[in-house]
Amino acid sequence: MSLSTSVIVDRLRSAGCVFAEEEAEILRASAGSADELELMVSQRADGLPLEQVVGWAEFHGLRILVDPGVFVPRRRSEFLVDTAIARPAATPGVVVDLCCGSGALGLATAAAIPGAELHAADLDPVAAACARRNVEPAGGRVYQGDLFAPLPDGLRGRIDILICNAPYVPTDEIAYMPPEARDHEARMALDGGGDGLAVLRRACGEAPGWLVPGGFLIVETSERQARSMAAAMTTAGLAPQVHSDEETGATVVTGTRP
């Protein structure tokens, strides 16, 4: 006999799931059998992120496949996508998503720009494999490697929108993250170094050589990191702008190549 919704809700609540009712419905709809439902409920109660349990996440109106261990796209990152597509790019041509994880941000951005050419890359081979399952069916290409290193040289000077949702959590603060992220997402997807901006500074330093004039780099940070990130963009020769969303608490910094 399949677990009832009320039993699932009780088990999820006991495990500390805040949105137990909504999650119970998603688990029931996603399970193909009573045994699979039992397994999925147990995994979720043990702390595995819901998106990794069911294998997908809703993001910016898209269903994104999420494999075990891959960074789960955050709803607050939809603000990055909204900011990217609201800014006029030099042309509606090339979108590149570095540190792409599942590929959600680049895919959502390119989906909103008719005719966009999408490329994505991640250092983690598990994430790159997951991104291929999302990006390649949409006509994009995915590479495995560190930041710009795996990108084809033909993209130099051609990128209109450069997304880099690199890790920005300071190393010492990872211990205080929710267990769902800390225990079930790759460390390299979370750890941003001493002040959280180590990877983003590297990306910022190389970005101008890859952007078209008028193209822009767009990154997510915390509110307290935004000024430092804007300063790094200025040093790299980009014109920075900080964008904030009061509803989600998201902070995004853009840097435009003159």
N, C-alpha and C positions, 0 to 999 in steps of 0.2 A: 504493500500500500504506500502510495506517495505521501510525503510529508504535507501536512496542511499548512496554509499560510500562517495561521496563528502560532503553530509550533515553530515554524521557521523564524517568525518575528521574535518569539520569546528567546530562542537560542542566539539570535543576532544581538538582541538587546543585552542579554547576559554577557556577551563578549564585548560590549561597549560600542556597538554600531549605532551611530546617532540617527541615521535614516533607515532604520530597520524595516519599516513597512515598504518603502520604495525598493529597497534592495531585495526583499523577499519576492516581490513581484517580478523583478528582473531575473532572479535566480530560477523561479518557477518557469518563466517563459523561455529561458535559455537551455534548460535541462532537457535532454532527449529521452530520459527514462527515470524511474524512481531511484535506481542505484546512482545514476549520475547526479541527480538532485541532492541525494544524501552526501555524496562526495563534495559537491560544490558548496553546500551549506557548511560542512565541516572545514573546508579550506578557508572559507570566509571567516568563520568563527575563530579560526586559528590565526587570523591576522593578514591573510593574503589579500592584497587589494582586489576589490570587486571586479575591476576591469581585467585584471590578470586571471581571475577565476572564470569569468564568462568569455574572455578572449577578445573583448572589444570595448571601446569607449565612445560615447557621443561627444563630438567636438565640432563646434561651429557649424552645426547642421549636417555633419558627416559622421558615418560610422567608421571608426578607425580600429584596425586590428591591433591588438596588444599582446605580445608574447610574454611568457614568464621571465621576470628579471628586467624587462624593458621599462624605461621611465614612462609613467602614465601621464598623458597630456592633461594639464590642469585647466579647469574652466577659466581661471583668471587670465590664462594666456590667450584666450579669445580676444582680449583687449589688444594684444600685440598684432593679431591678424587684422582687427578692425582699424588700427592705426596705420598699418602698412597699406591697406587697400584704399584708405581715405586720402593718403598723400599722393600727389601727382608724381609719378615716376617719369624719368626722361622719355622712356618709351614703354609700352606694355609688354616688353620682351622677355627678359630672363629673370627668373626667381631662383635663388639658391638658398638652401636651408642647411646650415652647418650645425653640428651637434644635434642632428635631427631627431634622434630617438626613433619613435614610431613613424616619423615623417609627417605628423599631423599639421604642424604649423605651415610648412611649405605647401602641403597639399591644399589646405584650406585657403591660403593666400592665392595660389595659382588658380584654384577653382573659381575665384571671384574675378579673374582677369582674363577675358576672352583671348585665346591665342597665346597665352603665356607658355614659356619654355621652362620646365622645372628640373632642377638638379638638387640632390641632397647627399649629405655625407655624415658619417659618424665613425668615431674611433673604435667603438665597441662592435665587434663582428655580429653579436647577437642582435643588437639594435639595427645594424645595417640590413641584416636579413629580414627583420620585421618590417623595416621601412620599404624594402623592395616589394613586399606583399601589398603595401598600400599605394606606393608611388608608381610602380611600373605599369599596373593596369590602367592608370590615368595618363600614361604616355611619358612619364618622367624617368629619370635615371638616378641610380643610387650608387655611391662609392663608399668604400671602407678605408678609413685612414684619418690622420690627424689634421683637423681644420682644412686648410686649402690644399694640403699636400696631394690628396688623391684626385683633385679636380683636373679636368683636361686644360691644357694651356690655352686652348681656343676660347676659354671663358674669360681670360684676362681682358679687362677693360670693357666687358660686355654686360656685366651684371647690373640690373636696374634696382632690384630689391634683394638685399643680402640679409637674411635672417640668421641670427646666431643666438639661439636660446641655450647658451652654455651654462654649466653649473655656476651658481653664484652664492652658494651657502658657504660661509667661512668654515674652515676645517674644524675649529673648536666648537662650532654650533651644531654639527651633524648629530651629536649625541642627544640633542634636545628635539630633534625632528620626530614626527609621529612614527611609530614602529612600522606602519605600512610602507613608508618610504625608506626608512633607515635599514630595515631588515629585508626588503624585497625588491629594491631597485639597485642597480649597479652603483657602486661607490663613485665611479668616474662620472656618473650622471648627476651627482649631488655636490661633490667636493670642489669648491672654487678657490682653494688655497687660503692663505692667511687672512686676507680681508674679503675673500669671495670673488675677487675680480681678476685673478691671475689668467684664466683662459680668455676672458673677455678682452683684457688688454692685448694679448697676443693677436686675437682676431682683429681688433681695432687697428693695430699697427700695420697689418698687411692689407686691410680692406681697400685703401685708396687705389692700389694697383689693379684691383679686380673690378672696381665700379666704373660705370660710364659716368661722364660729367653729368651731374644732376641726380645720379643714382644714390641710394642711401643704405647704410647699415642700420639695422634695428635690433635692439637687444632688450631683454627684461632684466631688471634689478630690483632690489628692495628700495624703499624710499630713501633710506639713509645712505645708500650707495650711489644714488643718481648723480650727485654733484661730482663725485670722483670719476664716474664713468664719463660724464660730459667733459671733464677736464682731459681725460685720456683721448677722447675723440678730437678735441681741439689740438692737442699735441700731435696727433696723427694727420692733421690737416683737414679734418672734417668739421662741418658746421653743426654743432649739437643742438638738440631740443629735447626737453623732458616733458613727457606726457603722463598724466595720472588719471586714474579712474576711481572715484570715491566709492562707487557701489561695490567693487570687488577688492579695492585696495591695491590694484595692480599699478606698477610703475614701469614705463617703457622709455628708453632713450634712443633717439635717432641721431645719426650723423650723416650729413649730406656732403658728397664730393662737389666742390665748387665747379 
